[in-house]
Amino acid sequence: MSPSSERLVESLAHNLQPVRPLPPLRRMALLVLALGGVAAGAGVAYLGANPHLVEAARRYPAFLAIWVGLLVVAVGGVVAALAGAVPGREPEARAAFGVTALGAAIAVGLGGILAFSGPEAGVPAAPAAASGLCASMAALLALPAAAVVLGFVLRGAPGRPLASLAAAATGAMALGSFANHMHCVQFDAAHLLMGHALAPLAGVVLLAMPAWFVLRRLADPPAPE
């Protein structure tokens, strides 16, 4: 090896940074879901749970379908984001994306059909601002879980970065919306869809896109002047 090549190798080795191993996926998934549960408990403790929650789940089929669907989206989105950030875990990520799609079909598809054909269709319309208020509350309750799962994706090496970030944001927002669902007392069809079932999509805009910008900046830092 020539002296110039040796100097090049030495300089490259000198600039290497130690790689910190990622925490186990199962531990991270449990942590994120636990944070979602704590945020849900805090939200319900502060806002108060719907005193007729069990009755509402029995009386309004769309309410129950959306609630179940949001939980499935939350679990699927979180696992998809975590697995997608670890090279070699693509099969688990694909399976979790499938679970997320199933949850969305339950919440939006089945929930929408039931909402506009069941007893919810006859419920007086909620105020126009109520959907925005519920979506905002879902985002607030989602922040602790979102911070952890988005941080994991940014630290990892996702093969499809935007998809992983979108799954992370959607899963976290679904956790927040699931928690808000226990508090809300509005049951009309449009509100259940706009303020609850579709709220996780807002996570893509509010959380995933800013994180995508950060990830691109980290991956392609500006050239030194």
C-alpha positions as a Markdown table, in Angstrom:
| # | Residue | x | y | z |
|---|---|---|---|---|
| 1 | Met | 0.0 | 0.0 | 0.0 |
| 2 | Ser | 1.3 | 3.4 | -0.9 |
| 3 | Pro | 2.0 | 6.1 | 1.7 |
| 4 | Ser | -0.9 | 8.2 | 0.3 |
| 5 | Ser | -3.3 | 5.3 | 0.6 |
| 6 | Glu | -2.2 | 4.6 | 4.1 |
| 7 | Arg | -2.8 | 8.2 | 5.1 |
| 8 | Leu | -6.3 | 8.1 | 3.5 |
| 9 | Val | -7.2 | 4.9 | 5.4 |
| 10 | Glu | -5.9 | 6.4 | 8.6 |
| 11 | Ser | -7.9 | 9.6 | 8.1 |
| 12 | Leu | -11.1 | 7.6 | 7.4 |
| 13 | Ala | -10.5 | 5.4 | 10.4 |
| 14 | His | -9.9 | 8.5 | 12.6 |
| 15 | Asn | -13.3 | 9.9 | 11.5 |
| 16 | Leu | -15.3 | 6.8 | 12.3 |
| 17 | Gln | -17.8 | 7.1 | 15.1 |
| 18 | Pro | -18.8 | 4.2 | 17.3 |
| 19 | Val | -22.2 | 2.7 | 16.4 |
| 20 | Arg | -24.7 | 2.5 | 19.3 |
| 21 | Pro | -26.9 | -0.6 | 19.0 |
| 22 | Leu | -30.6 | -0.1 | 18.8 |
| 23 | Pro | -32.7 | -1.3 | 21.6 |
| 24 | Pro | -34.7 | -4.6 | 21.1 |
| 25 | Leu | -37.9 | -4.0 | 19.0 |
| 26 | Arg | -40.1 | -5.7 | 21.6 |
| 27 | Arg | -38.9 | -3.5 | 24.4 |
| 28 | Met | -39.4 | -0.4 | 22.3 |
| 29 | Ala | -42.9 | -1.4 | 21.2 |
| 30 | Leu | -43.9 | -2.0 | 24.8 |
| 31 | Leu | -42.4 | 1.3 | 25.8 |
| 32 | Val | -44.2 | 3.3 | 23.1 |
| 33 | Leu | -47.5 | 1.6 | 23.9 |
| 34 | Ala | -47.0 | 2.1 | 27.6 |
| 35 | Leu | -46.4 | 5.8 | 27.0 |
| 36 | Gly | -49.6 | 5.9 | 25.0 |
| 37 | Gly | -51.4 | 4.2 | 27.9 |
| 38 | Val | -50.0 | 6.7 | 30.4 |
| 39 | Ala | -50.9 | 9.6 | 28.2 |
| 40 | Ala | -54.4 | 8.1 | 27.8 |
| 41 | Gly | -54.8 | 7.7 | 31.5 |
| 42 | Ala | -53.6 | 11.3 | 32.2 |
| 43 | Gly | -56.0 | 12.6 | 29.5 |
| 44 | Val | -59.0 | 10.7 | 30.9 |
| 45 | Ala | -58.0 | 11.8 | 34.5 |
| 46 | Tyr | -57.9 | 15.4 | 33.4 |
| 47 | Leu | -60.8 | 15.5 | 31.0 |
| 48 | Gly | -62.9 | 12.8 | 32.5 |
| 49 | Ala | -64.1 | 9.7 | 30.8 |
| 50 | Asn | -67.5 | 9.5 | 29.1 |
| 51 | Pro | -69.8 | 8.3 | 31.9 |
| 52 | His | -71.8 | 6.3 | 29.3 |
| 53 | Leu | -68.8 | 4.8 | 27.5 |
| 54 | Val | -69.9 | 1.1 | 27.8 |
| 55 | Glu | -73.5 | 2.1 | 26.9 |
| 56 | Ala | -72.2 | 4.1 | 23.9 |
| 57 | Ala | -70.1 | 1.1 | 22.7 |
| 58 | Arg | -73.3 | -1.0 | 22.8 |
| 59 | Arg | -75.6 | 1.5 | 21.3 |
| 60 | Tyr | -73.5 | 3.0 | 18.6 |
| 61 | Pro | -71.8 | 0.3 | 16.4 |
| 62 | Ala | -69.7 | 2.9 | 14.5 |
| 63 | Phe | -68.3 | 4.2 | 17.8 |
| 64 | Leu | -67.1 | 0.7 | 18.8 |
| 65 | Ala | -65.8 | -0.1 | 15.3 |
| 66 | Ile | -63.7 | 3.1 | 15.2 |
| 67 | Trp | -62.4 | 2.5 | 18.7 |
| 68 | Val | -61.3 | -1.0 | 17.9 |
| 69 | Gly | -59.9 | 0.2 | 14.5 |
| 70 | Leu | -57.8 | 2.9 | 16.1 |
| 71 | Leu | -56.2 | 0.5 | 18.5 |
| 72 | Val | -55.3 | -1.9 | 15.7 |
| 73 | Val | -53.9 | 1.1 | 13.7 |
| 74 | Ala | -51.9 | 2.2 | 16.8 |
| 75 | Val | -50.3 | -1.2 | 17.3 |
| 76 | Gly | -49.6 | -1.9 | 13.6 |
| 77 | Gly | -48.2 | 1.6 | 13.0 |
| 78 | Val | -45.9 | 1.5 | 15.9 |
| 79 | Val | -44.5 | -2.0 | 15.1 |
| 80 | Ala | -44.2 | -1.1 | 11.4 |
| 81 | Ala | -42.2 | 2.0 | 12.2 |
| 82 | Leu | -39.9 | 0.2 | 14.6 |
| 83 | Ala | -39.3 | -2.8 | 12.4 |
| 84 | Gly | -38.9 | -0.7 | 9.3 |
| 85 | Ala | -36.0 | 1.2 | 11.0 |
| 86 | Val | -33.9 | -1.9 | 11.5 |
| 87 | Pro | -32.3 | -3.6 | 8.5 |
| 88 | Gly | -33.3 | -7.2 | 8.1 |
| 89 | Arg | -36.7 | -6.8 | 9.8 |
| 90 | Glu | -38.5 | -6.0 | 6.6 |
| 91 | Pro | -40.9 | -9.0 | 6.9 |
| 92 | Glu | -42.1 | -7.9 | 10.3 |
| 93 | Ala | -42.5 | -4.3 | 8.9 |
| 94 | Arg | -44.6 | -5.5 | 6.0 |
| 95 | Ala | -46.8 | -7.7 | 8.3 |
| 96 | Ala | -47.3 | -4.7 | 10.6 |
| 97 | Phe | -48.2 | -2.4 | 7.6 |
| 98 | Gly | -50.8 | -5.0 | 6.8 |
| 99 | Val | -52.2 | -4.8 | 10.3 |
| 100 | Thr | -52.2 | -1.0 | 10.1 |
| 101 | Ala | -54.2 | -1.2 | 6.8 |
| 102 | Leu | -56.6 | -3.6 | 8.5 |
| 103 | Gly | -57.2 | -1.2 | 11.4 |
| 104 | Ala | -57.8 | 1.6 | 8.9 |
| 105 | Ala | -60.3 | -0.5 | 7.1 |
| 106 | Ile | -62.1 | -1.2 | 10.4 |
| 107 | Ala | -62.0 | 2.4 | 11.6 |
| 108 | Val | -62.7 | 4.3 | 8.4 |
| 109 | Gly | -64.4 | 1.7 | 6.2 |
| 110 | Leu | -66.6 | -0.3 | 8.6 |
| 111 | Gly | -66.9 | 2.7 | 10.9 |
| 112 | Gly | -68.0 | 4.9 | 8.1 |
| 113 | Ile | -70.6 | 2.5 | 6.7 |
| 114 | Leu | -72.0 | 1.9 | 10.2 |
| 115 | Ala | -72.0 | 5.6 | 11.0 |
| 116 | Phe | -74.1 | 6.7 | 8.1 |
| 117 | Ser | -76.4 | 3.7 | 8.2 |
| 118 | Gly | -76.8 | 3.1 | 11.9 |
| 119 | Pro | -78.2 | 5.1 | 14.9 |
| 120 | Glu | -75.3 | 7.6 | 14.6 |
| 121 | Ala | -76.9 | 9.0 | 11.4 |
| 122 | Gly | -79.8 | 10.3 | 13.5 |
| 123 | Val | -77.7 | 12.0 | 16.1 |
| 124 | Pro | -77.7 | 15.9 | 15.9 |
| 125 | Ala | -74.6 | 17.2 | 14.3 |
| 126 | Ala | -71.7 | 18.3 | 16.6 |
| 127 | Pro | -70.4 | 21.9 | 16.4 |
| 128 | Ala | -68.1 | 22.5 | 13.5 |
| 129 | Ala | -65.1 | 23.1 | 15.8 |
| 130 | Ala | -65.6 | 19.8 | 17.7 |
| 131 | Ser | -63.8 | 17.7 | 15.1 |
| 132 | Gly | -60.7 | 20.0 | 15.1 |
| 133 | Leu | -60.8 | 20.0 | 18.9 |
| 134 | Cys | -60.8 | 16.2 | 19.1 |
| 135 | Ala | -58.0 | 15.9 | 16.5 |
| 136 | Ser | -55.9 | 18.5 | 18.4 |
| 137 | Met | -56.5 | 16.6 | 21.7 |
| 138 | Ala | -55.4 | 13.4 | 20.0 |
| 139 | Ala | -52.2 | 15.1 | 18.8 |
| 140 | Leu | -51.5 | 16.3 | 22.3 |
| 141 | Leu | -52.0 | 12.9 | 23.8 |
| 142 | Ala | -49.9 | 11.3 | 21.1 |
| 143 | Leu | -46.8 | 13.5 | 21.7 |
| 144 | Pro | -44.9 | 11.2 | 24.3 |
| 145 | Ala | -45.3 | 8.1 | 22.2 |
| 146 | Ala | -44.6 | 10.0 | 19.0 |
| 147 | Ala | -41.3 | 11.4 | 20.4 |
| 148 | Val | -40.0 | 8.0 | 21.2 |
| 149 | Val | -41.0 | 6.1 | 18.1 |
| 150 | Leu | -39.9 | 9.0 | 15.7 |
| 151 | Gly | -36.6 | 9.2 | 17.6 |
| 152 | Phe | -36.0 | 5.5 | 17.1 |
| 153 | Val | -36.7 | 5.8 | 13.4 |
| 154 | Leu | -34.4 | 8.8 | 13.0 |
| 155 | Arg | -31.7 | 6.9 | 14.9 |
| 156 | Gly | -32.1 | 3.7 | 12.9 |
| 157 | Ala | -31.5 | 2.9 | 9.2 |
| 158 | Pro | -35.0 | 2.6 | 7.6 |
| 159 | Gly | -35.0 | 1.2 | 4.1 |
| 160 | Arg | -38.1 | 3.3 | 3.3 |
| 161 | Pro | -37.7 | 6.3 | 5.6 |
| 162 | Leu | -40.9 | 8.2 | 4.7 |
| 163 | Ala | -43.0 | 5.1 | 5.0 |
| 164 | Ser | -41.5 | 4.4 | 8.5 |
| 165 | Leu | -42.0 | 8.0 | 9.6 |
| 166 | Ala | -45.5 | 8.0 | 8.3 |
| 167 | Ala | -46.3 | 4.7 | 10.2 |
| 168 | Ala | -44.7 | 6.1 | 13.4 |
| 169 | Ala | -46.8 | 9.3 | 13.2 |
| 170 | Thr | -50.0 | 7.5 | 12.3 |
| 171 | Gly | -49.5 | 4.9 | 15.0 |
| 172 | Ala | -48.8 | 7.5 | 17.7 |
| 173 | Met | -51.8 | 9.7 | 16.6 |
| 174 | Ala | -54.0 | 6.6 | 16.6 |
| 175 | Leu | -53.0 | 6.1 | 20.3 |
| 176 | Gly | -53.9 | 9.6 | 21.0 |
| 177 | Ser | -57.2 | 9.4 | 19.2 |
| 178 | Phe | -58.0 | 6.1 | 20.9 |
| 179 | Ala | -57.6 | 7.8 | 24.2 |
| 180 | Asn | -59.6 | 10.9 | 23.2 |
| 181 | His | -62.4 | 8.5 | 22.0 |
| 182 | Met | -63.0 | 7.5 | 25.6 |
| 183 | His | -63.6 | 11.1 | 26.6 |
| 184 | Cys | -65.7 | 12.4 | 23.7 |
| 185 | Val | -69.5 | 12.6 | 24.0 |
| 186 | Gln | -70.2 | 13.5 | 20.4 |
| 187 | Phe | -71.6 | 10.6 | 18.4 |
| 188 | Asp | -72.8 | 12.0 | 15.1 |
| 189 | Ala | -71.4 | 10.3 | 12.0 |
| 190 | Ala | -69.4 | 13.1 | 10.5 |
| 191 | His | -67.7 | 13.9 | 13.8 |
| 192 | Leu | -66.8 | 10.3 | 14.5 |
| 193 | Leu | -65.1 | 10.1 | 11.1 |
| 194 | Met | -63.5 | 13.5 | 10.9 |
| 195 | Gly | -62.5 | 14.0 | 14.5 |
| 196 | His | -61.6 | 10.4 | 15.4 |
| 197 | Ala | -61.2 | 7.8 | 12.6 |
| 198 | Leu | -59.3 | 10.1 | 10.2 |
| 199 | Ala | -57.4 | 12.0 | 12.9 |
| 200 | Pro | -54.3 | 9.7 | 12.6 |
| 201 | Leu | -53.8 | 10.9 | 9.0 |
| 202 | Ala | -53.1 | 14.4 | 10.5 |
| 203 | Gly | -50.0 | 12.8 | 12.1 |
| 204 | Val | -48.4 | 12.4 | 8.7 |
| 205 | Val | -48.6 | 16.2 | 8.2 |
| 206 | Leu | -47.9 | 17.3 | 11.7 |
| 207 | Leu | -45.2 | 14.8 | 12.7 |
| 208 | Ala | -43.9 | 12.7 | 9.8 |
| 209 | Met | -43.2 | 15.5 | 7.4 |
| 210 | Pro | -41.1 | 17.6 | 9.8 |
| 211 | Ala | -39.2 | 14.4 | 10.9 |
| 212 | Trp | -38.7 | 13.5 | 7.2 |
| 213 | Phe | -37.1 | 16.9 | 6.7 |
| 214 | Val | -34.8 | 16.3 | 9.7 |
| 215 | Leu | -33.8 | 12.9 | 8.5 |
| 216 | Arg | -32.9 | 14.2 | 5.0 |
| 217 | Arg | -30.8 | 16.9 | 6.6 |
| 218 | Leu | -29.0 | 14.3 | 8.8 |
| 219 | Ala | -28.4 | 12.0 | 5.8 |
| 220 | Asp | -27.2 | 14.8 | 3.5 |
| 221 | Pro | -25.6 | 17.6 | 5.6 |
| 222 | Pro | -24.8 | 20.8 | 3.8 |
| 223 | Ala | -21.3 | 21.0 | 2.3 |
| 224 | Pro | -18.8 | 23.0 | 4.3 |
| 225 | Glu | -18.1 | 26.5 | 3.0 |
